[in-house]
Amino acid sequence: MSVTSDPRFELFDDIPLGICVLDAGFKVLYWNFYLEDWTGVNRDQITGAVITDHFPHLSQPKYADRLHSVLEGGPPVIFSSQLHKYVFPGQLWDGQQRIQHTTVTPVPSAGGDGFYAMLSVQDVTDLTHRMNDYRHMRDQAMAEIIERKWIEAELKQKNRELALYNNIITAVATDESDAEILNVTCRSLAETFESTHVTAVFLSEQNHTVQIAAKHPPARAGSANGNPAASFPLEKLVTRPDSPVIQRLAKERRPLLFDNPKNNPLLAGVQDWLRQNHVRSLLIAPLIQKHSVVGAISLHTTNPHQFDTDDLSLVRSISEQVVLAITRARLNQQYRRLSAAIEQTTDGIVITDRSGVIVYVNPAFEQHTGLRQSQLAGRHARRLPNYKQQKQLYRQMWHTLKTEQVWRSRVESTDGNGQAHTEEITVTPVRDDTGYVTNFVSIHRDITRELQLEAQVQQSQKMASIGQLAGGIAHDFNNLLTAINGFAELLAMQLPPDSRHRDSVKHILNSGNRAAELVSQLLAFSRKQIIQPQVVNLNEIVSKSAKILQRMISEDIVLETVLAPEPWPVKVDPTQFEQVLMNLVVNARDAMPNGGELTIETGNVTHNENYAATHLDVEPGDYVMLAVSDTGVGMSKEVQARIFEPFFTTKGLGQGTGLGLATIYGIVKQNHGHIWLYSEEGQGTTFKIYLPRAAAPEQLRRQPDTAVPVPSGHETILLVEDNENVRNLAEILLKDTGYNLLVAEDGPAAITKLGSYDGPVHLLLTDVVMPGMSGKALYQRLHLAYPQLKVIYMSGYTDNVIVHHGVLDKETPFIEKPFSPRKLLQKIRSVLDETPVISG
């Protein structure tokens, strides 16, 4: 069994042609089984040897010069039996002396940096004998031409036959397409047999339909019945497997001659056509491949008894040449397609012999490793410098391959620049026709980007789950804190100034307010915090915060701002992004206990499709970047993976809540941006925030803080709240300040209560999310009966019922939990007096 330097030539192992491949030094790279039979030289014996050692005559200039020309990429050359005695002398197994026709063709080398010479050896013994017979007859005719004028016509015919053979041989040697080979055949046969029309069809193996068809003379538009040039419907006789003609051709495996075709029962399907076109002689020759009829050639004429025994023999020989030519053309096409696919695929491909020695690598593998084919050929696969694997993994691979099974695994590698990659490697045994494993093919697919995207998806899903949990917890705590802080404030309002309990109440309020701040941070992380976005210039936010930021860091930290000259506008909540900036600066400060440099940058960035494809949840487009970099201690990969989780902190006990970066993450996501972290231990950290470009800038606007006295009133308010503590607080507060109150725990109860109430209702104060009926649905229903009814919604978060994606509609009266009694009373008075002030 041979060991080839290019397994792709194994396509030619079993074709009825001798195939030999030589490299530039005349070394034999491939020697197929046909040449073993022809020469008696075993392929294992000659593969790798210099061919002139076995066949010294090939060193003669008439051979060597032409071989060198082909190896330099020159055109194909032909060693015909008329010009040279032989290329590979020998005899068949039964001792018959045979004659050969050899074509030498250049093919690209495995590395693509040169050419091999492929010698195709064809048995032309019968053809040569026939040609010799024709020459003999021609010579005899020339000697007797004066006495035998009829020989001139015979000689002319034989010359035509000789031209026919030469045409077919040329088509084979020059590797024409399937259709062109059939066209050449039809044209040559028609020229050889005068007044004859030729049709050829080649069938599809899958469904036995016509795949290729050729005719000569070509079919003419508007051919009428009776015109002998009309195309013979050969396909009607050969496309049905049960056709009598197909069955006879398959059985006899030789041409069929019909001298009176219009009355032959085998031709029942075309007899009308034969009569209409006055066909008197018909010859049908089979095209046989792998013991099956795969097509046919037909010759028909209006002349009776047109074809004799010699004609049958000639057409039979031609049909064999046609099948051989089409087979070779298709194999060459298959080889070229396979070569192109392997050469152009982005996956690395390595082919080794049975022992693991590399015989071929494709350009993608060369590009990945930075090594050329010439550097890798002959090296064992386990010694590749780019793959440092554990011995256990290597043993597992060879254990699998020795059982002739497919092996798959993920393997760490480095590219030519030393960058780390993860590859999915599949190693598959390659078997010959007997099932013997001759090679292994290894496909290397770089999945580094896929794994990165997979990790981003997992991180995004984890953060979304944590955010949902945090938002739910924050909502429940807001109800509790509303009651705790509200009752504490009521108590403080009722205590005399000199009461010894005032300090205790003050501590309760301080603790409650700190808890409310934590809940607000949880809402920011879960993207359920109520925001009021404006179109702003990020440079203005950075500049206005600079003095505060400078006071937050120590003197041994140098703060530098690098602001874009004309940053694009962005739509964010200015207050939120001041918080983002401060949290990032505090984080950077804590990472530089011994001082360092802190840099704040802004810039315009356009993310293209390629960037978006490798970054989860990022849409292509224009963004404004806000980057905060430090020269501090940096972070490990493990810390980076969890850095945005709420309550995760690397600081000591009591030094942080673990909500700073989680809050930043939630705020950025809520504003349709994305944040990326770049850090190396001992090298510092950079946080980059990208915010979508907005349409147009606006001026930063803030409502002035004004001191408003605690208001009171006498209007009727319908209070609907499912949380008992919040409901009790609001009920006590509103009754104490003079309002007439109707109280219900949910929407249906409120409707029932109003059914028995005859007085006016001025305001609906309702929770948003309640069982059975939402606050919005309740107001819409009550508004039909009370057109002048006003409403205030209250909630810790709203799940898009009132506040769409956390963005407050300026027309919606809303108060965010937890709220103080003073703020609630101010809000109620504001709405009742129709003052468009939004507070929270």
ZALO-989947 format. One record per residue (C-alpha): x, y, z; residue in three letters. Coordinates in steps of 0.2 Angstrom, whole numbers, padded with zeros to 4 digits, always signed. Layout:
XYZala...
% end
This chain:
+0000+0000+0000met+0007+0017-0005ser+0011+0032+0006val+0007+0047-0005thr+0013+0065-0002ser-0004+0071-0008asp-0019+0060-0004pro-0030+0069-0016arg-0023+0059-0030phe-0031+0044-0023glu-0046+0048-0033leu-0037+0040-0047phe-0033+0023-0039asp-0046+0013-0048asp-0049+0022-0065ile-0044+0012-0081pro-0029+0024-0084leu-0012+0023-0078gly-0008+0038-0067ile+0009+0043-0061cys+0014+0060-0052val+0032+0066-0051leu+0039+0081-0042asp+0052+0093-0048ala+0066+0080-0045gly+0057+0067-0054phe+0053+0058-0038lys+0037+0047-0039val+0023+0054-0028leu+0009+0043-0034tyr+0008+0027-0044trp-0009+0019-0046asn-0014+0001-0047phe-0016+0002-0066tyr+0002+0005-0068leu+0006-0009-0056glu-0002-0021-0069asp+0005-0012-0084trp+0024-0012-0078thr+0025-0025-0065gly+0032-0012-0053val+0024-0012-0036asn+0018+0006-0030arg+0026+0004-0013asp+0042-0001-0022gln+0043+0015-0033ile+0034+0028-0022thr+0047+0040-0016gly+0060+0034-0029ala+0067+0044-0043val+0058+0037-0059ile+0074+0036-0070thr+0081+0024-0058asp+0068+0011-0063his+0066+0018-0081phe+0083+0025-0087pro+0077+0030-0104his+0066+0044-0097leu+0083+0054-0094ser+0085+0055-0113gln+0082+0073-0119pro+0066+0069-0129lys+0058+0064-0113tyr+0067+0074-0099ala+0066+0091-0108asp+0047+0089-0110arg+0045+0083-0092leu+0055+0099-0086his+0044+0110-0096ser+0028+0103-0088val+0035+0104-0071leu+0038+0123-0074glu+0020+0125-0078gly+0021+0123-0096gly+0007+0116-0107pro+0003+0098-0107pro+0013+0086-0119val+0009+0070-0127ile+0021+0055-0129phe+0012+0046-0143ser+0016+0029-0148ser+0020+0036-0166gln+0033+0047-0160leu+0041+0037-0146his+0042+0018-0143lys+0036+0019-0125tyr+0036+0028-0108val+0033+0013-0097phe+0037-0003-0106pro+0028-0019-0100gly+0015-0032-0103gln-0001-0036-0095leu-0003-0051-0083trp-0008-0063-0097asp+0008-0059-0106gly+0000-0048-0120gln+0011-0034-0127gln+0002-0018-0126arg+0005+0000-0133ile+0002+0015-0124gln-0002+0034-0126his+0005+0045-0113thr-0001+0063-0108thr+0009+0074-0096val-0001+0088-0088thr+0005+0100-0074pro-0005+0101-0058val-0002+0113-0043pro+0009+0106-0030ser+0002+0103-0012ala+0009+0119-0006gly+0004+0129-0021gly+0022+0135-0024asp+0025+0124-0039gly+0019+0111-0050phe+0019+0092-0051tyr+0019+0082-0068ala+0004+0070-0069met+0007+0056-0082leu-0009+0048-0089ser-0005+0032-0098val-0019+0025-0109gln-0020+0008-0118asp-0021+0012-0137val-0016-0005-0142thr-0032-0009-0152asp-0032+0008-0159leu-0014+0007-0164thr-0016-0009-0173his-0031-0003-0182arg-0022+0013-0187met-0007+0002-0193asn-0020-0008-0203asp-0027+0008-0210tyr-0009+0014-0215arg-0006-0003-0223his-0022-0002-0233met-0018+0016-0238arg+0000+0011-0244asp-0007-0004-0254gln-0020+0007-0261ala-0007+0020-0266met+0003+0007-0275ala-0012+0001-0285glu-0022+0017-0287ile-0021+0017-0306ile-0028+0000-0307glu-0040+0001-0292arg-0049+0018-0292lys-0062+0012-0279trp-0048+0011-0266ile-0047+0030-0267glu-0064+0031-0259ala-0060+0018-0246glu-0044+0027-0242leu-0053+0043-0239lys-0065+0034-0228gln-0051+0026-0218lys-0042+0043-0216asn-0058+0050-0209arg-0059+0036-0197glu-0041+0040-0192leu-0046+0058-0190ala-0060+0052-0179leu-0049+0043-0167tyr-0037+0058-0166asn-0051+0070-0162asn-0057+0058-0148ile-0040+0056-0141ile-0037+0075-0142thr-0053+0078-0132ala-0047+0065-0119val-0030+0072-0118ala-0035+0091-0117thr-0048+0087-0103asp-0063+0095-0112glu-0080+0096-0103ser-0093+0082-0103asp-0104+0091-0116ala-0089+0096-0127glu-0083+0078-0127ile-0100+0072-0133leu-0101+0086-0146asn-0084+0082-0153val-0089+0064-0154thr-0106+0067-0163cys-0097+0079-0176arg-0083+0067-0179ser-0094+0052-0182leu-0105+0062-0193ala-0090+0068-0204glu-0084+0050-0204thr-0100+0042-0210phe-0107+0053-0224glu-0126+0057-0225ser-0127+0051-0206thr-0135+0060-0192his-0128+0057-0174val-0136+0059-0157thr-0128+0056-0140ala-0136+0056-0123val-0128+0054-0106phe-0139+0049-0091leu-0140+0054-0073ser-0136+0040-0061glu-0149+0046-0049gln-0165+0046-0059asn-0160+0040-0076his-0164+0056-0085thr-0154+0064-0099val-0140+0074-0091gln-0130+0079-0107ile-0136+0078-0125ala-0127+0082-0141ala-0132+0081-0159lys-0124+0083-0176his-0129+0091-0187pro-0137+0102-0173pro-0156+0102-0173ala-0164+0116-0183arg-0179+0126-0178ala-0194+0122-0188gly-0188+0105-0194ser-0203+0097-0203ala-0207+0078-0204asn-0198+0070-0219gly-0182+0081-0216asn-0168+0068-0213pro-0159+0081-0202ala-0172+0081-0189ala-0165+0075-0172ser-0168+0057-0167phe-0177+0055-0151pro-0165+0044-0143leu-0170+0048-0126glu-0186+0040-0128lys-0177+0023-0130leu-0165+0025-0116val-0172+0035-0101thr-0184+0020-0095arg-0174+0006-0086pro-0187-0006-0093asp-0185-0001-0111ser-0182-0016-0123pro-0167-0006-0131val-0159-0003-0114ile-0161-0021-0108gln-0154-0027-0125arg-0139-0015-0124leu-0136-0020-0106ala-0136-0039-0110lys-0126-0039-0126glu-0114-0024-0122arg-0111-0020-0140arg-0119-0009-0153pro-0136-0014-0161leu-0139-0012-0179leu-0156-0010-0187phe-0157-0011-0206asp-0176-0010-0206asn-0179+0000-0191pro-0197+0006-0194lys-0203-0012-0192asn-0193-0018-0178asn-0203-0021-0162pro-0188-0015-0151leu-0191+0002-0158leu-0210+0003-0155ala-0208+0020-0146gly-0201+0029-0161val-0207+0020-0176gln-0219+0034-0181asp-0204+0046-0181trp-0193+0033-0191leu-0206+0032-0204arg-0209+0050-0206gln-0191+0054-0208asn-0188+0039-0219his-0174+0032-0209val-0167+0016-0217arg-0152+0012-0206ser-0150+0014-0187leu-0135+0010-0176leu-0136+0012-0157ile-0121+0010-0146ala-0121+0009-0127pro-0111+0019-0116leu-0106+0008-0102ile-0099+0013-0085gln-0096+0001-0070lys-0106-0013-0079his-0121-0001-0081ser-0128+0007-0097val-0126+0026-0093val-0130+0033-0111gly-0130+0029-0129ala-0124+0035-0146ile-0136+0033-0161ser-0132+0035-0180leu-0146+0036-0193his-0147+0038-0211thr-0159+0037-0226thr-0147+0025-0235asn-0151+0007-0233pro-0137-0005-0226his-0126+0010-0222gln-0116+0001-0208phe-0105-0015-0209asp-0096-0025-0196thr-0081-0014-0196asp-0092+0001-0193asp-0099-0008-0178leu-0082-0011-0171ser-0077+0007-0174leu-0092+0014-0165val-0090+0002-0151arg-0072+0007-0149ser-0077+0026-0150ile-0091+0023-0137ser-0078+0016-0125glu-0067+0031-0127gln-0081+0043-0124val-0085+0034-0107val-0067+0035-0103leu-0065+0053-0107ala-0081+0058-0098ile-0076+0048-0083thr-0059+0057-0083arg-0066+0074-0085ala-0078+0072-0071arg-0064+0065-0059leu-0053+0080-0064asn-0068+0092-0060gln-0071+0083-0044gln-0053+0084-0039tyr-0052+0103-0044arg-0068+0106-0033arg-0061+0096-0019leu-0044+0105-0020ser-0053+0122-0021ala-0064+0118-0006ala-0049+0113+0005ile-0038+0127-0001glu-0051+0141+0002gln-0060+0135+0018thr-0057+0145+0033thr-0055+0130+0044asp-0038+0123+0046gly-0035+0105+0038ile-0021+0094+0041val-0018+0077+0033ile-0006+0064+0040thr-0001+0046+0036asp-0006+0032+0047arg+0007+0036+0060ser+0003+0054+0062gly+0017+0062+0050val+0010+0077+0041ile+0009+0076+0023val-0002+0091+0019tyr-0009+0107+0027val-0020+0120+0019asn-0018+0139+0018pro-0030+0142+0033ala-0019+0131+0044phe-0003+0140+0038glu-0011+0157+0042gln-0016+0151+0059his+0001+0144+0064thr+0012+0155+0054gly+0021+0140+0048leu+0022+0135+0029arg+0018+0118+0021gln+0037+0115+0018ser+0040+0118+0037gln+0027+0106+0042leu+0028+0091+0030ala+0037+0077+0037gly+0034+0083+0055arg+0024+0072+0067his+0008+0080+0072ala+0011+0079+0091arg+0027+0090+0089arg+0018+0105+0082leu+0024+0120+0093pro+0007+0129+0092asn-0002+0114+0102tyr+0005+0111+0119lys-0007+0097+0125gln-0007+0086+0140gln-0001+0068+0137lys-0017+0061+0143gln-0027+0070+0130leu-0015+0064+0116tyr-0016+0046+0123arg-0035+0047+0122gln-0034+0054+0104met-0023+0040+0098trp-0033+0027+0107his-0048+0032+0098thr-0039+0033+0081leu-0032+0016+0083lys-0049+0009+0084thr-0053+0018+0068glu-0066+0030+0076gln-0068+0048+0074val-0060+0059+0088trp-0066+0076+0093arg-0060+0088+0107ser-0058+0106+0111arg-0039+0110+0112val-0030+0126+0117glu-0018+0133+0104ser-0008+0149+0099thr-0007+0157+0083asp+0008+0164+0073gly+0007+0180+0084asn+0007+0170+0101gly-0012+0174+0104gln-0022+0161+0113ala-0036+0152+0104his-0048+0138+0107thr-0050+0125+0093glu-0063+0112+0090glu-0053+0098+0082ile-0061+0083+0073thr-0049+0069+0067val-0057+0057+0054thr-0049+0041+0047pro-0048+0040+0028val-0050+0023+0020arg-0047+0016+0003asp-0059+0005-0007asp-0055-0010+0004thr-0058-0001+0020gly-0040+0000+0025tyr-0035+0016+0034val-0022+0025+0024thr-0022+0043+0031asn-0030+0054+0045phe-0038+0071+0041val-0039+0083+0055ser-0051+0099+0054ile-0047+0113+0065his-0061+0125+0068arg-0057+0141+0078asp-0071+0143+0091ile-0063+0157+0101thr-0076+0170+0096arg-0090+0158+0098glu-0085+0154+0116leu-0083+0173+0120gln-0101+0176+0113leu-0107+0161+0123glu-0099+0168+0139ala-0107+0185+0135gln-0124+0177+0133val-0122+0168+0150gln-0117+0183+0159gln-0131+0193+0151ser-0144+0180+0157gln-0136+0179+0174lys-0137+0198+0176met-0155+0198+0170ala-0160+0185+0182ser-0152+0194+0196ile-0160+0210+0191gly-0177+0203+0191gln-0174+0196+0208leu-0167+0213+0214ala-0182+0223+0207gly-0194+0211+0215gly-0185+0213+0232ile-0184+0232+0230ala-0203+0233+0226his-0207+0224+0242asp-0195+0234+0253phe-0201+0250+0246asn-0218+0246+0253asn-0210+0242+0270leu-0199+0258+0270leu-0214+0269+0265thr-0223+0263+0281ala-0208+0263+0292ile-0201+0280+0286asn-0219+0288+0285gly-0224+0283+0303phe-0207+0288+0310ala-0210+0305+0302glu-0227+0307+0308leu-0221+0302+0325leu-0208+0316+0324ala-0221+0328+0319met-0232+0324+0334gln-0218+0324+0347leu-0215+0340+0357pro-0198+0348+0354pro-0191+0343+0371asp-0196+0325+0370ser-0182+0313+0374arg-0189+0301+0360his-0184+0313+0346arg-0167+0307+0344asp-0173+0289+0343ser-0185+0294+0330val-0172+0303+0321lys-0161+0287+0321his-0175+0277+0314ile-0178+0290+0300leu-0159+0290+0296asn-0158+0272+0295ser-0174+0271+0284gly-0167+0284+0272asn-0151+0274+0270arg-0161+0258+0267ala-0171+0268+0254ala-0155+0273+0245glu-0150+0255+0244leu-0166+0250+0237val-0164+0264+0224ser-0148+0257+0219gln-0156+0240+0217leu-0169+0247+0206leu-0156+0256+0196ala-0147+0239+0193phe-0163+0230+0189ser-0167+0244+0176arg-0183+0249+0185lys-0178+0265+0192gln-0189+0280+0187ile-0178+0292+0176ile-0181+0308+0167gln-0169+0307+0152pro-0163+0323+0142gln-0153+0326+0127val-0136+0332+0134val-0118+0334+0130asn-0107+0322+0141leu-0093+0334+0141asn-0104+0346+0151glu-0108+0332+0164ile-0090+0328+0166val-0084+0346+0167ser-0098+0351+0180lys-0093+0335+0191ser-0074+0339+0190ala-0073+0349+0206lys-0083+0336+0216ile-0073+0322+0209leu-0056+0330+0213gln-0062+0332+0231arg-0066+0313+0231met-0049+0307+0227ile-0032+0309+0237ser-0018+0321+0233glu-0007+0307+0226asp-0019+0303+0212ile-0018+0314+0196val-0035+0317+0188leu-0034+0321+0169glu-0049+0324+0158thr-0047+0321+0139val-0063+0327+0131leu-0069+0325+0113ala-0069+0342+0104pro-0087+0340+0098glu-0095+0325+0106pro-0112+0319+0099trp-0127+0322+0110pro-0134+0307+0120val-0151+0305+0129lys-0148+0301+0147val-0154+0306+0165asp-0141+0319+0170pro-0142+0315+0188thr-0140+0297+0185gln-0124+0299+0175phe-0117+0310+0188glu-0119+0295+0199gln-0111+0284+0186val-0096+0295+0185leu-0094+0297+0204met-0096+0278+0206asn-0082+0274+0193leu-0070+0287+0201val-0073+0280+0218val-0069+0263+0211asn-0053+0269+0203ala-0048+0278+0218arg-0049+0263+0229asp-0039+0253+0216ala-0024+0265+0219met-0020+0265+0237pro-0003+0272+0234asn-0008+0285+0221gly-0008+0285+0202gly-0016+0292+0187glu-0035+0293+0184leu-0041+0298+0167thr-0058+0302+0161ile-0061+0302+0142glu-0075+0305+0130thr-0076+0302+0111gly-0086+0298+0096asn-0086+0280+0091val-0095+0271+0076thr-0098+0252+0079his-0099+0242+0063asn-0107+0225+0059glu-0091+0216+0063asn-0090+0224+0081tyr-0109+0220+0084ala-0107+0202+0078ala-0094+0199+0092thr-0102+0210+0106his-0119+0204+0113leu-0134+0216+0112asp-0124+0229+0103val-0132+0237+0087glu-0122+0244+0074pro-0122+0263+0074gly-0115+0279+0081asp-0110+0280+0100tyr-0102+0292+0112val-0089+0284+0123met-0086+0288+0142leu-0070+0280+0148ala-0063+0280+0166val-0045+0272+0167ser-0034+0270+0182asp-0016+0263+0185thr-0021+0253+0200gly-0020+0235+0205val-0031+0228+0191gly-0042+0213+0192met-0041+0194+0190ser-0052+0186+0177lys-0062+0178+0191glu-0066+0195+0198val-0070+0203+0181gln-0083+0189+0178ala-0093+0194+0194arg-0089+0213+0195ile-0106+0219+0190phe-0116+0207+0202glu-0125+0216+0216pro-0117+0215+0233phe-0101+0207+0226phe-0086+0217+0232thr-0067+0214+0234thr-0066+0227+0248lys-0065+0223+0267gly-0080+0222+0278leu-0089+0238+0280gly-0080+0247+0266gln-0093+0245+0253gly-0110+0239+0249thr-0106+0230+0233gly-0119+0240+0223leu-0108+0254+0215gly-0104+0245+0199leu-0120+0235+0199ala-0129+0252+0199thr-0118+0258+0184ile-0122+0242+0174tyr-0141+0244+0177gly-0141+0263+0172ile-0131+0260+0157val-0142+0246+0151lys-0158+0256+0155gln-0151+0270+0144asn-0149+0257+0129his-0130+0258+0131gly-0117+0245+0135his-0102+0244+0146ile-0085+0234+0144trp-0071+0231+0156leu-0053+0229+0152tyr-0041+0225+0166ser-0025+0216+0169glu-0018+0212+0187glu-0005+0225+0191gly-0008+0235+0175gln-0024+0245+0180gly-0042+0245+0174thr-0053+0254+0161thr-0072+0255+0160phe-0079+0260+0144lys-0097+0265+0142ile-0105+0267+0125tyr-0121+0277+0124leu-0131+0279+0108pro-0130+0295+0098arg-0146+0306+0101ala-0154+0317+0088ala-0151+0334+0095ala-0144+0342+0111pro-0154+0351+0125glu-0150+0362+0139gln-0148+0353+0156leu-0164+0358+0166arg-0167+0356+0184arg-0182+0361+0194gln-0177+0373+0208pro-0178+0366+0226asp-0191+0377+0235thr-0197+0375+0253ala-0215+0371+0253val-0225+0371+0269pro-0235+0356+0273val-0251+0358+0264pro-0268+0352+0269ser-0286+0351+0261gly-0304+0346+0263his-0307+0337+0246glu-0313+0319+0245thr-0299+0306+0240ile-0301+0288+0236leu-0286+0279+0243leu-0283+0262+0235val-0268+0252+0241glu-0265+0233+0243asp-0251+0235+0256asn-0259+0237+0273glu-0244+0246+0281asn-0244+0259+0267val-0263+0260+0266arg-0263+0264+0285asn-0250+0277+0284leu-0258+0286+0270ala-0275+0285+0279glu-0269+0292+0295ile-0259+0306+0286leu-0273+0312+0275leu-0286+0312+0289lys-0275+0321+0300asp-0273+0335+0287thr-0291+0337+0284gly-0295+0327+0269tyr-0311+0317+0267asn-0306+0299+0264leu-0313+0283+0256leu-0301+0268+0258val-0301+0252+0248ala-0288+0237+0247glu-0290+0234+0228asp-0299+0240+0212gly-0315+0229+0214pro-0317+0235+0232ala-0315+0253+0227ala-0329+0251+0214ile-0340+0243+0227thr-0337+0257+0239lys-0341+0271+0227leu-0357+0262+0223gly-0364+0267+0240ser-0356+0284+0240tyr-0366+0299+0234asp-0354+0313+0236gly-0341+0320+0224pro-0323+0312+0222val-0309+0324+0218his-0294+0312+0218leu-0289+0294+0215leu-0273+0290+0225leu-0269+0272+0219thr-0255+0259+0219asp-0251+0254+0201val-0248+0235+0203val-0262+0227+0213met-0271+0209+0212pro-0286+0209+0201gly-0285+0226+0193met-0271+0238+0190ser-0272+0256+0196gly-0272+0262+0178lys-0287+0251+0173ala-0296+0257+0189leu-0294+0275+0184tyr-0299+0272+0166gln-0315+0264+0173arg-0319+0277+0186leu-0316+0292+0174his-0331+0287+0164leu-0342+0290+0179ala-0332+0305+0186tyr-0325+0315+0171pro-0317+0328+0183gln-0308+0314+0193leu-0289+0317+0195lys-0277+0303+0199val-0260+0300+0207ile-0251+0284+0204tyr-0239+0277+0217met-0227+0262+0216ser-0209+0256+0219gly-0208+0251+0201tyr-0221+0250+0187thr-0218+0236+0175asp-0222+0247+0160asn-0240+0249+0166val-0238+0268+0169ile-0219+0271+0166val-0213+0264+0150his-0196+0256+0151his-0193+0266+0167gly-0195+0283+0158val-0207+0294+0166leu-0221+0302+0155asp-0221+0320+0160lys-0240+0320+0159glu-0242+0306+0172thr-0245+0311+0190pro-0233+0299+0199phe-0225+0297+0216ile-0211+0284+0219glu-0210+0274+0234lys-0204+0276+0247pro-0210+0293+0249phe-0211+0305+0265ser-0227+0311+0272pro-0222+0329+0267arg-0219+0324+0248lys-0236+0315+0247leu-0245+0330+0254leu-0236+0341+0242gln-0240+0330+0228lys-0258+0329+0232ile-0260+0347+0234arg-0251+0350+0218ser-0262+0339+0207val-0278+0345+0215leu-0272+0363+0212asp-0267+0358+0194glu-0249+0363+0197thr-0238+0354+0184pro-0225+0349+0196val-0217+0332+0196ile-0208+0326+0211ser-0203+0310+0218gly
% end
